[in-house]
Amino acid sequence: MTTLVRKITHIFEKEEEKVEIKSQPYSNPYLVGLGLGLVLLAAYVIMGRGLGASGAMTTLVSVGVEKVAPVHANNNAFFSEYIGDGTTNPFKDWLVFEVIGVIAGGFISGSLAGRVRKGIEKGPRVSAAKRLMFAFIGGGLMGIGAKLARGCTSGQALSGGAILNLGSWAFMMMVFAGGYAAAYFLRRQWT
């Protein structure tokens, strides 16, 4: 595993030396926030539900479990909810298309702004391998938290917060409190 991480970090570090792309300034956060609110409103009006991403990942995992252990997946209430009854393809879910659109839109936006390049965002005191390890651990904890909270940060904060769901507001307050509490201990990665 460590050899694989070293190879990946070596590739990114070599690319960082070669590529010098002039990027554009970031977008106005107020306009982007307004745009995001309009996208959320459109999602409720057109699709009848809000935004979220963890459901798409759960669909992917559920289909994978069904391919490996179909009897277990179909008899498990959690997996069978995402797999469905077999009359439709589970990948035809709204959240799957939303995540594909987010990836495509992010790539197009990054390309237009001159920000698409290989690299590992990190501070000067942390190695690329350690940064990847922290990112993997943090992503795993966020995934576990999304399942425990019954929704990811986009689903809880945007969709749940927009309909004034008390649990969503409590979740986001704890996300910010946890972020501030952990920032002190993780600050050396960035400074």
C-alpha positions in Angstrom: 0.0 0.0 0.0 2.8 2.5 0.9 4.6 1.7 -2.4 1.4 2.5 -4.3 1.0 5.8 -2.4 4.7 6.7 -3.1 4.2 6.0 -6.8 1.0 8.2 -6.9 2.7 11.1 -5.1 5.8 10.8 -7.3 3.6 11.2 -10.4 1.8 14.2 -9.0 5.0 15.9 -7.8 6.6 15.5 -11.3 3.5 17.0 -12.9 3.5 20.0 -10.5 7.0 20.9 -11.6 6.1 20.8 -15.4 2.7 22.6 -15.4 2.4 26.3 -15.0 -1.2 27.4 -15.8 -2.4 30.9 -15.3 -5.7 30.6 -13.5 -8.5 33.1 -13.2 -9.7 34.7 -10.0 -12.4 32.8 -8.0 -16.1 33.6 -8.5 -18.0 35.9 -6.3 -19.2 33.8 -3.4 -22.5 35.7 -3.1 -23.4 35.1 -6.7 -22.3 31.4 -6.5 -24.5 31.1 -3.3 -27.4 32.7 -5.1 -26.9 30.3 -8.1 -26.7 27.3 -5.7 -30.0 28.4 -4.1 -31.6 28.6 -7.5 -30.4 25.1 -8.4 -31.8 23.8 -5.2 -35.1 25.5 -5.9 -35.2 24.1 -9.4 -34.4 20.6 -8.0 -37.4 20.8 -5.7 -39.7 22.2 -8.5 -38.6 19.8 -11.3 -37.6 16.6 -9.4 -39.7 17.0 -6.3 -36.6 16.5 -4.0 -33.5 18.3 -2.9 -29.8 17.8 -3.6 -27.5 15.2 -2.1 -24.6 12.9 -3.1 -24.3 10.1 -0.6 -27.3 8.3 -2.0 -25.4 7.9 -5.3 -22.5 6.3 -3.6 -24.8 4.0 -1.6 -26.4 2.9 -4.9 -22.9 2.2 -6.3 -22.0 0.1 -3.2 -25.3 -1.7 -3.2 -25.0 -2.7 -6.8 -21.5 -3.9 -6.1 -22.6 -6.0 -3.2 -25.4 -7.4 -5.3 -22.9 -8.5 -8.0 -20.7 -10.2 -5.4 -23.4 -11.6 -3.0 -26.8 -11.3 -4.6 -28.7 -13.3 -2.0 -27.3 -11.2 0.8 -28.0 -8.0 -1.0 -31.6 -8.9 -1.9 -32.4 -10.1 1.7 -30.8 -7.1 3.3 -33.3 -4.2 3.9 -30.6 -1.5 3.4 -29.2 -2.8 0.1 -32.5 -3.9 -1.4 -33.9 -0.4 -0.9 -31.2 0.9 -3.3 -31.2 -2.0 -5.7 -35.0 -1.9 -6.2 -37.3 -4.7 -7.3 -35.5 -5.5 -10.5 -37.9 -3.6 -12.8 -35.6 -0.6 -13.2 -31.9 -0.1 -13.3 -30.7 1.3 -9.9 -28.3 3.6 -11.8 -31.3 5.5 -13.2 -31.7 7.2 -9.8 -31.8 11.0 -9.7 -28.9 11.2 -7.4 -26.6 9.2 -9.7 -27.3 11.7 -12.6 -26.8 14.6 -10.2 -23.3 13.4 -9.1 -22.3 12.8 -12.8 -23.5 16.3 -13.5 -21.5 17.7 -10.5 -18.3 15.9 -11.8 -18.8 17.1 -15.4 -19.7 20.6 -14.3 -16.8 20.9 -12.0 -14.4 19.7 -14.7 -15.9 22.2 -17.2 -15.8 25.1 -14.7 -12.2 24.2 -13.7 -11.1 24.0 -17.3 -12.7 27.4 -18.2 -11.0 29.0 -15.1 -7.6 27.3 -15.9 -7.5 25.3 -12.7 -7.5 21.7 -14.0 -4.1 20.2 -13.3 -2.6 17.3 -11.5 -1.5 18.0 -8.0 -1.9 17.5 -4.3 -3.0 20.4 -2.2 -0.9 20.4 0.9 1.1 22.6 3.2 4.9 22.8 3.2 5.3 20.6 6.4 3.4 17.5 5.3 4.4 15.0 2.7 2.2 14.1 -0.2 1.8 10.5 1.1 0.7 11.8 4.5 -1.8 14.3 2.9 -3.3 11.4 0.8 -3.6 9.3 4.0 -5.3 12.1 5.9 -7.7 12.7 2.9 -8.6 9.0 2.8 -9.2 8.9 6.5 -11.2 12.2 6.4 -13.3 11.0 3.5 -14.0 7.7 5.2 -15.1 9.5 8.4 -17.4 11.8 6.3 -18.9 8.8 4.6 -19.6 7.1 7.9 -21.0 10.4 9.3 -23.2 10.8 6.2 -24.8 7.4 6.8 -25.2 8.0 10.5 -26.8 11.4 9.9 -29.0 9.9 7.1 -27.5 12.3 4.5 -24.3 14.0 3.4 -23.5 17.6 4.0 -25.1 18.7 0.7 -28.3 16.7 1.5 -28.4 17.8 5.1 -27.2 21.4 4.9 -28.8 22.4 1.6 -31.9 20.3 1.2 -32.7 19.8 4.9 -31.7 23.3 5.9 -33.8 24.8 3.2 -36.9 23.1 4.5 -36.0 24.1 8.1 -35.3 20.5 9.3 -34.1 20.8 12.9 -31.9 17.7 12.5 -30.2 19.2 9.5 -29.5 22.5 11.3 -28.1 20.6 14.3 -25.9 18.5 11.9 -24.4 21.5 10.2 -23.7 23.2 13.5 -21.8 20.1 14.7 -19.9 20.0 11.3 -18.7 23.5 11.9 -18.0 22.9 15.6 -16.1 19.7 14.7 -14.1 21.5 12.0 -13.1 24.3 14.2 -12.1 21.9 17.0 -10.0 19.7 14.7 -8.4 22.7 12.9 -6.1 23.4 15.8 -4.7 19.9 15.7 -4.4 19.7 11.9 -3.1 23.2 11.2 0.5 22.1 10.8 -0.5 20.4 7.5 -1.2 23.8 6.0 1.2 26.3 7.7 
